[in-house]
Amino acid sequence: MGQMSMRKRDRLEVIYDILKIIRDRHNSVRPTPLLRIANLSSQSFAEYFGELASKGFVKEITDKKGRKYITLTDKGFRYLEKYAYIASFIDEFELGA
């Protein structure tokens, strides 16, 4: 999760990071800052975003000026809750790397 380690983030961690960034920015973030903060290549980001949108974790909204924002759905918020629970379980039983 948030630890600084040299190992590569796994897929579930990347998804968690993307969703958490959106949530922590009042559930509304523009795509470019999200890509930058998530520390992903534009290709990787596009793949993750496509999957998250198609599975109903995030949605893109457009404001009156035509600017696009990404927000979490209820399913996205639930993922964050479940991930935090599982991560605490892993820490508690020292199952992490």
SERO-4910 file (N, C-alpha, C, O; in steps of 0.05 Angstrom, whole numbers):
BEGIN
 pado doro    nc1    nc2    nc3   cac1   cac2   cac3    cc1    cc2    cc3    oc1    oc2    oc3
  Met    A     17    -24      0      0      0      0     18     25      0     32     29    -19
  Gly    A     17     41     21     31     66     20     60     64     27     74     84     25
  Gln    A     70     40     33     98     38     41    116     43     17    109     37     -6
  Met    A    140     55     23    159     59      1    176     34     -1    193     29     17
  Ser    A    173     19    -21    189     -5    -25    197     -6    -54    185      7    -71
  Met    A    217    -22    -59    227    -24    -86    211    -43   -104    214    -43   -128
  Arg    A    195    -59    -91    180    -78   -108    158    -64   -123    148    -42   -115
  Lys    A    151    -75   -145    130    -64   -162    102    -67   -149     97    -88   -137
  Arg    A     86    -47   -152     59    -50   -141     44    -71   -157     47    -73   -181
  Asp    A     28    -87   -143     12   -106   -158    -14    -93   -167    -20    -71   -160
  Arg    A    -28   -108   -183    -52    -97   -197    -72    -86   -177    -83    -64   -181
  Leu    A    -78   -101   -155    -98    -92   -136    -89    -67   -121   -105    -50   -114
  Glu    A    -63    -65   -116    -52    -41   -103    -55    -16   -122    -62      5   -112
  Val    A    -50    -20   -147    -53      2   -166    -82     12   -167    -88     36   -167
  Ile    A   -100     -8   -168   -129     -1   -169   -136     14   -143   -150     34   -144
  Tyr    A   -127      4   -120   -131     17    -95   -121     46    -95   -134     65    -87
  Asp    A    -96     49   -105    -84     76   -105   -100     95   -122   -105    117   -114
  Ile    A   -108     86   -146   -124    103   -164   -150    112   -150   -157    135   -150
  Leu    A   -164     92   -139   -190     98   -126   -186    117   -101   -202    135    -97
  Lys    A   -165    112    -86   -160    128    -62   -153    157    -70   -162    175    -56
  Ile    A   -138    160    -91   -131    188   -100   -157    203   -107   -160    226    -99
  Ile    A   -175    190   -121   -201    203   -128   -216    210   -103   -225    232   -100
  Arg    A   -219    190    -84   -234    195    -60   -221    218    -43   -235    235    -33
  Asp    A   -195    218    -41   -181    238    -25   -182    266    -36   -175    285    -23
  Arg    A   -190    268    -61   -193    295    -74   -223    301    -77   -232    310    -98
  His    A   -237    297    -56   -266    303    -55   -282    289    -76   -302    299    -87
  Asn    A   -273    265    -84   -287    248   -104   -290    262   -130   -311    259   -144
  Ser    A   -270    278   -138   -272    292   -164   -243    300   -172   -231    317   -159
  Val    A   -233    287   -192   -206    294   -201   -205    293   -232   -218    277   -245
  Arg    A   -189    311   -243   -186    311   -272   -167    288   -280   -150    280   -264
  Pro    A   -170    278   -304   -154    255   -313   -124    259   -312   -109    242   -302
  Thr    A   -114    282   -321    -85    286   -322    -72    287   -295    -52    273   -291
  Pro    A    -82    302   -276    -70    301   -249    -72    273   -237    -54    264   -223
  Leu    A    -94    259   -242    -97    232   -231    -75    214   -242    -62    199   -227
  Leu    A    -70    215   -268    -49    199   -281    -22    205   -268     -7    187   -262
  Arg    A    -16    231   -264      9    240   -253     13    230   -224     33    219   -217
  Ile    A     -8    234   -208     -6    227   -179     -5    197   -176      9    187   -158
  Ala    A    -19    182   -193    -18    153   -192      8    141   -201     14    117   -197
  Asn    A     25    158   -214     51    149   -223     50    126   -242     64    106   -239
  Leu    A     33    129   -262     30    109   -283     37    121   -310     34    145   -314
  Ser    A     45    104   -329     48    114   -356     20    119   -367      0    109   -357
  Ser    A     18    135   -388     -8    141   -399    -21    116   -410    -46    113   -408
  Gln    A     -6     98   -421    -17     73   -431    -28     56   -408    -51     46   -410
  Ser    A    -12     52   -387    -22     37   -364    -46     50   -351    -66     36   -345
  Phe    A    -46     76   -349    -68     90   -337    -93     86   -354   -115     80   -343
  Ala    A    -91     88   -380   -114     84   -398   -125     56   -394   -150     52   -394
  Glu    A   -108     36   -391   -118      8   -387   -132      5   -361   -154     -6   -360
  Tyr    A   -120     16   -339   -133     14   -313   -160     30   -313   -180     20   -303
  Phe    A   -159     54   -324   -183     70   -324   -205     56   -340   -229     56   -332
  Gly    A   -198     45   -363   -218     31   -380   -231      8   -365   -255      4   -366
  Glu    A   -214     -7   -350   -225    -30   -335   -242    -20   -312   -264    -31   -307
  Leu    A   -233      0   -297   -248     10   -274   -275     22   -283   -295     18   -270
  Ala    A   -275     36   -306   -300     47   -316   -319     25   -326   -343     26   -320
  Ser    A   -308      6   -341   -325    -15   -352   -337    -33   -329   -359    -44   -333
  Lys    A   -323    -35   -307   -333    -52   -285   -349    -35   -265   -359    -46   -245
  Gly    A   -352    -10   -270   -370      7   -254   -358     17   -228   -373     24   -209
  Phe    A   -331     19   -226   -318     30   -202   -316     61   -203   -316     74   -183
  Val    A   -313     71   -228   -310    100   -232   -328    108   -255   -337     92   -271
  Lys    A   -333    134   -256   -347    145   -279   -335    172   -286   -324    186   -269
  Glu    A   -338    180   -311   -328    205   -320   -352    224   -323   -372    217   -335
  Ile    A   -349    248   -311   -370    268   -314   -358    292   -327   -334    297   -326
  Thr    A   -375    308   -340   -366    332   -354   -381    356   -343   -405    355   -340
  Asp    A   -366    376   -335   -379    400   -324   -390    418   -346   -387    412   -370
  Lys    A   -402    440   -338   -414    458   -357   -395    470   -377   -403    479   -399
  Lys    A   -369    471   -369   -349    483   -387   -335    461   -404   -316    467   -419
  Gly    A   -345    437   -403   -335    415   -419   -310    401   -408   -298    385   -421
  Arg    A   -304    407   -383   -281    394   -370   -289    367   -359   -310    365   -347
  Lys    A   -272    348   -363   -278    320   -353   -267    316   -325   -244    325   -319
  Tyr    A   -282    302   -309   -274    295   -282   -280    266   -278   -299    255   -289
  Ile    A   -264    253   -261   -268    225   -254   -278    224   -225   -266    236   -208
  Thr    A   -299    208   -221   -310    205   -194   -314    175   -188   -315    159   -206
  Leu    A   -316    169   -162   -321    141   -154   -351    136   -155   -367    154   -150
  Thr    A   -358    111   -160   -385    102   -156   -387     89   -129   -367     87   -115
  Asp    A   -411     80   -121   -414     66    -96   -396     41    -95   -384     34    -75
  Lys    A   -394     28   -118   -377      4   -120   -348     11   -115   -334     -5   -103
  Gly    A   -339     33   -125   -311     42   -120   -306     47    -91   -285     40    -81
  Phe    A   -325     60    -77   -322     65    -49   -322     38    -33   -306     35    -14
  Arg    A   -338     19    -42   -338     -7    -28   -312    -22    -32   -302    -35    -13
  Tyr    A   -300    -19    -56   -273    -32    -60   -253    -21    -40   -238    -36    -28
  Leu    A   -253      6    -36   -234     18    -18   -238      7     11   -219      1     25
  Glu    A   -263      5     19   -269     -6     46   -259    -35     49   -246    -42     68
  Lys    A   -265    -51     29   -258    -79     30   -227    -83     29   -216    -99     43
  Tyr    A   -214    -67     12   -185    -68      9   -172    -61     36   -153    -75     44
  Ala    A   -181    -40     49   -170    -31     74   -173    -54     95   -155    -59    111
  Tyr    A   -196    -67     95   -201    -89    114   -182   -112    109   -170   -122    128
  Ile    A   -179   -119     84   -161   -142     77   -132   -134     83   -117   -151     93
  Ala    A   -124   -110     78    -96   -101     83    -91   -102    113    -69   -110    121
  Ser    A   -110    -94    130   -106    -95    158   -104   -123    168    -89   -129    187
  Phe    A   -119   -141    156   -118   -170    163    -90   -181    156    -79   -195    172
  Ile    A    -80   -174    133    -53   -183    124    -32   -173    144    -14   -188    152
  Asp    A    -34   -147    151    -15   -136    170    -17   -149    197      3   -157    209
  Glu    A    -41   -153    207    -46   -165    233    -33   -193    235    -22   -200    256
  Phe    A    -35   -208    214    -25   -235    215      3   -238    201     12   -260    196
  Glu    A     15   -215    196     42   -214    185     45   -231    160     64   -246    157
  Leu    A     25   -228    142     26   -243    117     38   -227     94     42   -238     73
  Gly    A     43   -202     99     54   -185     78     83   -192     71     95   -208     85
  Ala    A     93   -180     50    120   -186     41    141   -176     60    164   -180     56
***
